[in-house]
Amino acid sequence: MPSREQKRILAIGIENLPPPIKSMSWLGAAADRPNISDYDIVFVDYSTYPHNFLKLLPNADREEYFHKINTIFNDQKFAEILSGRVCLFIFIDRGAPLQWLANFVDVSIMEDTGVMRTVVQSKWQKYFDLLDEWHLGFFVNPVKDDLRSVKCNYKVLAHTKAGLPIGAQIEGVTVYRRQSKFTSWQDKTFIPAAVFLLHTLRRQSREGVLHILGNILEIPLTQEEPEWSKRIDLEKGKAIKTEIKQLEEAKEEIETQIATKTKELEELYEFKKLLWATDRELEGIICRFFEELLGIAISGPTKSEEDGVFELRDCVYVVEIKSGKRRGARFEELSKLITRMETILKRHPDKKIKGLFIMNHFAELPVSERKAPFPDNVKKTAEVNEVKLITTAELFEIARGIIDGKMERNEAIQKVLDLK
């Protein structure tokens, strides 16, 4: 191999790697067709192999792609890699087409999933730490036909809890030959190799490549500044550091202000729920409207009685909150409110009891498209029983007036309760 500074490095299926690495996608490789045996170190990541893209292509285009890829990855190129001592790293994923290795190495992929793994070779610990969950393992099998037999000399780098390899290093292959299937093996050739079969890291493959180069192969991609150089400073540099610190402090203060204002805005816009919320969510925003904007605390709802009560100017108000996505108020809802008012009056005969029926009608629709909220029989019955009918759309307009500073609290209370 050339000296460390002159390593020629290729990565296919892993993009945006720093120089001097030449990195490209699978489609880019099909267009460029690099000669992988010309490089010292080659990375191939099958997690980005374009299986789905190829399925969508017309047959002719798909065949053309396979032809181009086969000029890069074929049994002759793998033989050249072995004879040229090219360091090859294959990141294996489901469906990886590894037929180009088949003359020397038979890799069978077994699909499974898990988290627990054992790293046998400690220098590979960091690589497999980048693997959150393994989803396959593989076996390296001997290759044999009538005239030729190949055995791999390999060691397992890491395996699953069940012993299924997820990383292996092929250190060499031994090729046995004979003249015919009826004769004994007459020739034996050992070919050293530096082929690594590794479970792909998928999104972390870029970090995996950089770790292998920097920590396993010890090939620095950039020179690091020595400690003695870091201690040398410039007056201008000190001034810039001070400016950076001041900017960071200002940034922190601005971010705090932004977070505060963002929360304030979210809480403000929650009042728009008066227009579209239903059920418990509507009850919550109405209680907040009364408490924060009118200064009136409504008691919490009970399971069997009213949605809440409050007392103002020696009068007890019984509150009923209803909503309908595609309907208005119903007479029976008003009847129940009146019954509750009568019950409270019996318990407190010295108090004046009034009702407040709040309705979010046709809540799915914009306010301008909604039908009348209260039928005539509801309006007539409410009037004779001292029940104020009001819609949440009206409450929103009152809330808007208070928030925008166009309405005083007392005026708002008068509008809500019809106080004289």
URMO-V151770 format. One record per backbone hydrogen bond with DSSP energy under -1.0 kcal/mol. NH is the residue of the N-H (numbers start at 1). CO is the residue of the C=O. Records with the same first field share a line. If there is no record, write none. Layout:
NH: CO, CO
This chain:
6: 3
7: 4
10: 41
11: 22
12: 43
13: 24
21: 18
22: 9
24: 11
29: 25
30: 26
31: 27
32: 28
33: 29
36: 34
38: 35
39: 36
40: 8
41: 8
42: 87
43: 10
44: 89
45: 12
46: 91
49: 46
51: 49
54: 50
55: 51
56: 52
62: 58
63: 59
64: 60
65: 61
66: 62
67: 63
68: 64
69: 65
70: 66
72: 69
73: 69
78: 74
79: 75
80: 76
81: 77
82: 78
83: 79
84: 80
85: 82
86: 81
87: 40
88: 194
89: 42
90: 196
91: 44
92: 198
96: 93
98: 96
101: 98
102: 99
104: 101
105: 101
106: 141
108: 139
110: 137
112: 135
114: 134
118: 159
120: 157
121: 157
124: 121
125: 122
128: 124
129: 125
134: 114
137: 110
138: 165
139: 108
141: 106
143: 150
145: 148
149: 176
150: 143
151: 174
153: 172
155: 169
157: 167
158: 167
159: 118
160: 164
163: 160
166: 158
167: 158
168: 197
169: 155
170: 195
171: 153
172: 153
173: 191
174: 151
175: 189
176: 149
177: 187
178: 147
183: 180
186: 177
187: 177
189: 175
191: 173
193: 171
195: 170
196: 88
197: 168
198: 90
199: 166
200: 92
204: 201
205: 202
208: 204
209: 205
210: 206
211: 207
212: 208
213: 209
214: 210
215: 211
216: 212
217: 212
219: 213
230: 226
231: 227
232: 229
238: 234
239: 235
240: 236
241: 237
242: 238
243: 239
244: 240
245: 241
246: 242
247: 243
248: 244
249: 245
250: 246
251: 247
252: 248
253: 249
254: 250
255: 251
256: 252
257: 253
258: 254
259: 255
260: 256
261: 257
262: 258
263: 259
264: 260
265: 261
266: 262
267: 263
268: 264
269: 265
271: 268
272: 269
273: 270
274: 271
275: 272
277: 273
282: 278
283: 279
284: 280
285: 281
286: 282
287: 283
288: 284
289: 285
290: 286
291: 287
292: 288
293: 289
294: 289
296: 290
299: 309
302: 306
307: 319
310: 317
312: 315
316: 352
317: 310
318: 354
319: 308
320: 356
322: 358
324: 360
329: 373
334: 330
335: 331
336: 332
337: 333
338: 334
339: 335
340: 336
341: 337
342: 338
343: 339
344: 340
345: 341
346: 342
347: 343
348: 344
351: 348
352: 314
354: 316
355: 386
356: 318
357: 388
358: 320
359: 390
360: 322
362: 327
363: 324
364: 325
365: 362
369: 366
370: 367
379: 375
380: 376
381: 377
382: 378
383: 379
384: 380
387: 382
388: 355
390: 357
392: 359
395: 391
396: 392
397: 393
398: 394
399: 395
400: 396
401: 397
402: 398
403: 399
404: 400
405: 402
406: 401
407: 401
412: 408
413: 409
414: 410
415: 411
416: 412
417: 413
418: 414
